[in-house]
Amino acid sequence: MRKWRLEGVTLVCGSLVALGHTAFGYAQEAKPLSGGGLEEIIVVAQRRSENLQDVPISIEAIQAEGLDNFNINSAMELPKLVSALNIQESAGSVNLFIRGLGNPATAQGNEASVATYIDGVYYPRLAPELLKLNNVERVEVLKGPQGTLFGRNAVAGLVHIITRDPVEETTVKAEVGYGNYDSVEASLYASTGIAENLATDISVRYEEQFDGYGKVINLPVTHPGYVPNPSAGDDFHLGWNVAVRSKSVYRPSEKTKLILTGDYTKGRDSRAMYSTWVSGTHGPIAVPPFDFIYPPSEDRYDSISDGKDEASNEGWGVAMTLEHELAFADLISVSNYHTLEGIYRADSDRMPIPVFDYEGNFDLDVFTQELRLQSNDDGRLDWTVGLYYMDFQVEYNPARFTGIQWQNNFGLPNGEYQIFTKQDVKSYAAFFQATYEIMPRTNLTLGGRHTTDKVDAKGHNDVVDPVLDVRVNTGDVSDGESFEKLTYRAALDHKLNDNVLLYVSASRGYKSGTYNTLPLAIPAVKPEVLDAYEIGAKTELFANRVRLNLAAFYWDISDLQVQRFDGLGIVLLNAASAESKGVEAELQVSVVDGLDLHGSVTYVDAEYESFQNAPFINPNPNPPGGNVTQIIGGDASGNRPPSAPEVSFNVGFSYRIPSRVGDFLLSANYAYKSKSYFNPDNRVENPSYGLLDGNFSFSPAGYKGLKVTLWGRNLTNDEYILQATQQATPQGTLLAPNAPRTYGIKIGYEY
């Protein structure tokens, strides 16, 4: 009998009961079918509300209706609709890449090169559970450095999730669903007024997959050293999560608005965990009597390890935004506190006995405060000035390396190696941006941001036998460094007419220097700096039935931060220089009322311009299989950075068909990525792949607000690699596979 996660079920049901008394007395009017032409999209890419087509930045914005039409339940799925975006999930964290640039580092404390914001709040490290999207108004993907108004580590761009504001009219949307692999999901969004000028909402989403994509298995091995797997038969590649978010909006006067937000997330997952090896990279381990080659499982989702691989996270946060209209400008204050703790467990040897296991226990806390003053008149000059502060603390407490190999190394029957590290980042910034209409239809934008980062770190590594009560400190390490940088943005845009905008821009992005925290190593790696140049055009044609946006870009990156894994932990280093150049196009077409087409394509030519002494991990020729146990310095100049496919595109449609029996909605999307790599040596290749998703919905007449949806993801069951980690060990390169074909049904009701 399966065990349901009471946290998710209780939260969904309890929230329905709490709001049900008032909610069931009202019905929300159905949204009318789209009229002629595409709807205007309002974005906050420049920290003020503007028409998407008037902003001289390459942006893709997906509104709530689009996310719903294509069954996008998490920001992890955004690359299906945004061709320039790639997302890796590994070690319980999320790493984003835009136009071939990102940070694949999984060690805690190393912030991403593509920033993530939720309602204007920066999150330096993301758990996947925080990216659930059942209360979203829209998602904006800004491409290129946003080093003035957003600033914090937005080197290659950012993803900004904007959630719905609650309204005083009671609104409820609830869904339940079931899919293959015995998957269940339930979500609720409810909003209501609780006093004059005070409205609140709650958003809850619960998901659980009870059957794994694979199993923990025994292998048909007759070697005397083989030990049967004690976890054989357990499911693998499964998980559960719950996410709760609530927002309250109070308007004490026409000029003042106060927003309070709270969130809570919890989850445990093995769907993004390693289950097997990249073909040809695995060899015997040097631990008799287990020193023979374990063949990989025939099914890429099956695991021969002990089945304890998983990532678990639990976190919560609160935020407060105050907006007040002054006589000459708007004053905006954004305060946020967020905490997250988690455990990441990995069986690095991929064997049924504990030879080389890892468990990383971490905690992080972040506080941010931003003050902005921005113009609010209709004059020729729009301006924004502001101050920003962040205190980001993260620690391993501890990261543990356990197993027979460590016991043999230390001569202790229960020996293990423990890493304790703490890093504290304090960041201070002052920024401005101004846009001036220098002549009719022509605007000049200039902006700058000065950032000072103070980074302190301390740590120690211990040899431990918890049974014999042995603990030997191998030495304390501590260090601190400060980094300063001026980043800027300059743009010139001109409107040929009401429907065509041309622009050119130059900007600089900066990612702070940081310490390697697993284990702590000094000195800190250098900051990453990106200089970007872009030209673009934004057009609306044929009575606003066609929206075509084009951009060409050139990025010059210095001191790109790179990660390698050496068998004991993670090592960070800098590549001397890299570049990324390319073109992209985004197309939306309203063919006829109800039928919309969309597509985007990105071509990226990215390479290391200079990367001497790059980490190369070579295959071990003697004995055959596995990797050599030493990382060799090689020349990666001319190689492609990680997660930088040359060609990415997506194409899809949604077709709404009204009838006397009800409304039908048919949608499909195909997303393609050409081959890419995981490491600077370009040895392990992620093959090209295409994901086909489809959805069919029916809203019956006479049952207002009811909708039934059949959905399918990866319908062609295409295979690729979510993550691959090259190890300088005989165990070789570990592989985490993508999800197979999934499908299911959802029933929703909205009023």
FIVEXTOR-119312 format. One record per residue (C-alpha): residue in one letter; z, y, x. Coordinates in steps of 0.02 Angstrom, whole numbers, plus 50000, padded with zeros to 5 digits. Each point is the difference from the previous one (the first is absolute). Example, Ala and Ser with C-alpha at 12.3 -4.5 7.8 and 13.67 -1.06 7.14 Angstrom:
2
A503904977550615
S499675017250069
This chain:
751
M500005000050000
R499485016450078
K501255013950027
W499505017149933
R500465015750095
L501305007649885
E499865017050086
G498235003049938
V500184992349827
T501655008949966
L499325016950054
V498444998649893
C500904993749845
G501475011750021
S498875015050017
L499054995249843
V501604998749902
A500685016450066
L498465009949952
G499424989549855
H501025008649865
T499075016550019
A498364993150066
F499544988449860
G500025014349875
Y498485008550077
A498214995850041
Q498985008150135
E498265005649953
A498644989650084
K499015009050133
P498265004649941
L498514992150082
S499275010350141
G498745012949945
G498475005850092
G500255001150187
L501384995950122
E501745006849975
E500705013150118
I501244993050126
I501455010950055
V500774996350170
V501405007050108
A499184996850168
Q500425017850055
R501734999849918
R499355009549847
S499044993949848
E498125001550027
N498394992249939
L499544985550114
Q498265007250023
D500675016950060
V501034993050145
P499164999850173
I500794983350047
S499314982349983
I501054992949858
E499884985349884
A501085001149845
I500274985649879
Q500805004549835
A501124989049894
E498594994749885
G498964994150146
L501454990150073
D500294991949831
N498164996249970
F499894990450163
N501724991949990
I500645008750157
N501874996649994
S500465005150177
A499435012550130
M499694984850110
E498404997449898
L499315017650026
P498754994550136
K499034991649859
L499605017449932
V500095010650159
S498804993650131
A500735010250145
L501734992549975
N500694983850072
I501764993349976
Q500924986650098
E501604992149938
S501034991650134
A501824996950045
G500545007149832
S499195016950032
V498385008649955
N498775007450125
L498575011249944
F498355004150088
I498725013449956
R498275001150080
G500474987450133
L501645007950054
G501774994249962
N501534992850081
P500174981049993
A501765000550075
T501254989849899
A501595004750095
Q501225010349899
G500085018350050
N498165001350040
E499265010949864
A498254997849933
S498495010450054
V499505001249817
A501425007949902
T500584995049826
Y500715012449876
I500704997249826
D500165015849896
G499925010850156
V501334989950094
Y499594991950168
Y500484981850028
P500014995550186
R500074981249968
L499454991449841
A500524984049916
P498604992549893
E501105000649845
L500005019050003
L498125000549971
K499974993149822
L499005011049884
N500504998649818
N500575018349983
V498635008450101
E499025015249947
R498794998750145
V499834995150183
E499215011750127
V499324993750166
L499745014350122
K498894995650148
G500235008650167
P501505009050077
Q501125009249879
G500975008050141
T500505016449915
L500574998349819
F500534981750007
G500194998450187
R501174985550033
N498954986950090
A498505002649887
V498864997250150
A498584990649915
G500425005449823
L501214995549863
V500234991149835
H500895010349868
I500654991449844
I500365012249858
T501044993049858
R500035005749820
D501195013749945
P501044995249848
V499645008749836
E501145003849853
E498894990649877
T500544981850007
T498734989050089
V500114981550042
K498804988350087
A500494981850028
E499044985150070
V500334981750032
G498834988150088
Y499744982550066
G498834993550136
N499564984950102
Y501244994150131
D501275001649860
S500085018950022
V500885011449877
E500055018949989
A500855012549886
S499985018850003
L500685014449898
Y499745018650001
A500995010449876
S500245018849984
T500985010449877
G500895016549977
I501894999450008
A500385018549974
E499095016349981
N498865002650152
L500644983750077
A498954984250007
T500254983750093
D499054984150031
I500224982850074
S498744988550081
V500364981750034
R498864986750072
Y500454981850033
E498874986750076
E500314982250055
Q498884986050061
F500864983249980
D498654988650074
G499445003550177
Y498205001350058
G500494985650116
K501374987750041
V501104995850147
I499284983550058
N500194985550121
L498544996050115
P499274982750029
V500644999650180
T500594984350090
H500595008150162
P501804994650041
G500525018250012
Y499495004249822
V501435003849883
P499684999049812
N500155016649913
P501645001849905
S499215013249888
A498464989849956
G499485002549820
D500695017649984
D498825013549938
F499335012750125
H499135016849976
L500955005749847
G501235013749958
W500805011949878
N500385018649989
V500735012849883
A499765018950006
V500885013249896
R499685018649998
S500685013749889
K499585018549992
S500825014049903
V499255017349976
Y501055014949945
R499265017249962
P501455012249980
S498755014349987
E498145003250001
K500105003850186
T501094985650060
K499714981350006
L501204987050069
I499444982050033
L501224986050042
T499334982950052
G500824983550043
D499254983450052
Y500564982450040
T498994985550072
K500384982250047
G498904985450046
R499774984150099
D498284994050049
S499064987650109
R498245003949936
A499605010750154
M500834988050122
Y499184989350134
S499604982249947
T498844993450136
W499075004650160
V498355008250034
S498804985950040
G499964995350184
T501535009950055
H501404987149981
G500654988450135
P501524989550043
I501685008250031
A500954996850160
V501534992449916
P500044981050021
P499904988949902
F499055012149887
D498695004450132
F498444994449907
I498715009049896
Y500435001449817
P498385000549902
P499885014349875
S500164995849817
E498364996449909
D500445013049866
R500235017450074
Y501405003449875
D501034984850049
S501335001650134
I500724987050118
S501445011350048
D501764998749930
G499475010849851
K501275013750029
D498735013850036
E500255014849885
A500255018649991
S501355007349888
N500375018349966
E501225009849895
G500025018949990
W500385015149894
G499735018650006
V500295016649913
A498985015950003
M500165017549928
T498615012749980
L500365017949948
E498585011749953
H500345018349961
E498765013849965
L500405016250090
A499135016649971
F498814997650146
A500014981250036
D500644982849950
L501524993050092
I500024981050015
S501384989250073
V499794981250023
S501524989650055
N499994981250024
Y501124986050060
H499384982150015
T500784984250071
L499264982850030
E500674984050073
G499084983950029
I499844983450087
Y498414992850074
R500004981550045
A498594991850096
D499784982850077
S498975004850153
D499724982250059
R499354994349828
M500884983350020
P501194990749883
I501435001650124
P500795016350061
V499225002250173
F499645018949998
D500575009249844
Y500245018449964
E501085009549876
G499965019049998
N501395008949905
F499705018749981
D500685015449911
L499195016949983
D500575016549926
V498965015749982
F500415017449937
T498665013449980
Q500075018049945
E498525011449972
L499945018249945
R498355008049950
L499535017349942
Q498245001649931
S499005013549915
N499824999349812
D498775013949957
D498134999649972
G499535010950147
R498804996450140
L501384993250113
D500944983649970
W501394996650124
T501404987850034
V501415000750127
G501374987350024
L501364991450099
Y500284981250018
Y501434989250065
M500164981150016
D501394988750064
F499384982150016
Q501184986450064
V499534981750021
E500854985550083
Y499874981450033
N501714992349970
P499474988150074
A498304992350026
R500344981750042
F498944987750100
T500634982349973
G499474981950025
I499914986050128
Q499015010450125
W501395013050010
Q501354986650009
N499104992350148
N499725016950083
F501845004849993
G500784982750019
L500985002749840
P499964987249859
N499855013749867
G499295013750109
E499045014749930
Y499405017150057
Q500515015349899
I499265017550008
F500975015249940
T499055016449991
K500275016749915
Q498785014549997
D500315017349926
V498595012349971
K500345018149955
S498445009949959
Y499855018849970
A498425008949946
A499385017049942
F498295001549920
F498795011549911
Q498284999249921
A498965013949924
T498335000149910
Y499075016549985
E498425003649902
I499045009050137
M498505002749885
P499514994149826
R499994980949994
T500524998750184
N501774995950058
L500814998950171
T501554989150021
L501155001050151
G501624990650023
G501234994850133
R501574989850022
H501214999350146
T501014983950010
T501464995650112
D500584981950003
K501614994650084
V500064981150023
D501574990950062
A500174981350020
K501314987950062
G500144981250002
H500574984250087
N499484981850006
D501254985649991
V499964981550041
V501054991849865
D500684983049950
P500865003349832
V500804982649996
L500765000950175
D500415018549972
V498995005250152
R499245017450011
V499275007150160
N499355017949998
T498475001050113
G500145018950015
D500025016149899
V498495011449990
S499945017849932
D498775014350012
G499405015549911
E498435010650000
S499325015249910
F498205002749947
E499175016049940
K498285003049929
L499005013549914
T498794993049872
Y498725010149904
R498665000249869
A498495011449982
A498714998249862
L498555010149932
D499324995949828
H498605007549897
K499484996849821
L498124999949980
N500305000349813
D501334994149877
N499604981850038
V499694999150189
L501305003250135
L499594999150186
Y501365000150133
V500334998050185
S501714997350078
A500934997250162
S501774993450004
R501294991850111
G501224986149957
Y501544994550096
K501094984449998
S501645001650091
G500434990250154
T501184985649967
Y500964986050085
N499624981749994
T501504993249903
L499724981150013
P500774999950129
L500395017950050
A498905005250146
I499905016550092
P499155011850021
A499345004349827
V498144998549967
K499055016449997
P499545008949838
E498344995849919
V498835014949974
L498405000649898
D498735014149999
A498854998749849
Y498385008649951
E499194997849831
I498585006549893
G499864995749817
A499235003549832
K500734998249826
T498794999949855
E499964997649812
L498274997149929
F499094996849836
A501205009249885
N501514993050093
R499484982049971
V499824996750187
R501285004150134
L499404997250178
N501085004650149
L499414998150180
A500855001950169
A499624997550184
F501414999850127
Y500404998850185
W501754995950062
D500605001150179
I501664991050027
S501095001050154
D501474988650044
L499704988349854
Q501584989749975
V499684981250016
Q501084984649974
R500064983250087
F501114984749976
D500624991650158
G500974985349928
L501705008450012
G499645015449898
I498825014549971
V499385011750136
L499265017249963
L498795008850115
N498695013749997
A498124998250011
A499265014550099
S498725005349870
A499004994249850
E498755007249880
S499434996949822
K498455007449923
G499044996249843
V499435004849827
E500584996349825
A499465002649822
E500884998949833
L499064998749834
Q500575000649819
V498774999249855
S500285001649814
V498434990949944
V500325001549814
D501595002749903
G501124985150041
L499014993650150
D500575006150170
L499424994550172
H500865003150166
G499724996150182
S500435005550175
V499394995450173
T500705003750173
Y499144997250167
V501175001050150
D499544999150184
A501714998650082
E500404994950178
Y501195002250144
E499195012550115
S501204995950141
F501294986249998
Q500314992850172
N501364987050020
A499944995849815
P500994984749943
F498854984850007
I500624982949945
N498844986350062
P499834981849946
N500864987150109
P498684988450077
N501244987550073
P500614991349896
P498725004149864
G500635010849859
G501285013749984
N500085016750088
V500515003750178
T501815005550015
Q499605016050092
I499195015549928
I498575005250112
G499465018050022
G498195001949950
D498745013649964
A499855002849812
S498885015250019
G498604998349872
N500984987949891
R500435004049819
P501785004749948
P500904988849873
S499495000349817
A498435010350030
P498574991449908
E498315007850034
V499444999649818
S501075000549844
F499415002849823
N500504997149821
V499025000749838
G500554997449822
F499885004749818
S501045001749843
Y499214998649828
R500985004349843
I499214993749838
P500715006049834
S499744989149847
R500684997549825
V501114985750059
G500695009850146
D499595006950172
F499384989150142
L500105004750185
L499064990650134
S500225004750183
A499584992750169
N500145005550181
Y499324992950162
A500755005750167
Y499254995250168
K500665001750179
S499004995250153
K500844990750143
S501465008050091
Y501284995650133
F501884999350018
N500265004150184
P499215010850137
D499244984850088
N498964996649842
R500274981350024
V500624995849825
E498745005049868
N500295002949815
P498374994549919
S499075010849878
Y500494997149820
G499715006049823
L501225000249855
L499364999049822
D501215004749861
G499685000049814
N500935005049842
F499714998349813
S501105009149874
F500065000349811
S500955012649893
P499914993649820
A499725012049856
G501505001249885
Y501234996750143
K500125017050079
G500564999650181
L499794981250023
K498914994050143
V499624982650067
T499254998650174
L499254985450094
W499905003450187
G499424991750158
R500145004550184
N498974993350145
L498944990449876
T498864992950136
N501544993650095
D499465008650161
E501064997250155
Y500585012350131
I501565003550105
L501385011449941
Q500815000750171
A499844990850166
T501245001250142
Q499464995250176
Q501444992450096
A500054997650188
T500704982649967
P499314982449982
Q500245001649812
G498465011249995
T499485012749870
L500834999549829
L499025003049841
A500525006749830
P498654996249870
N499465011049855
A500374995349820
P498824987349921
R499175002149830
T501275005649871
Y499835003149814
G501045002549846
I500335008949836
K500995015649955
I500585006449832
G500475018249987
Y500605011949867
E500045018950011
Y500635013149878
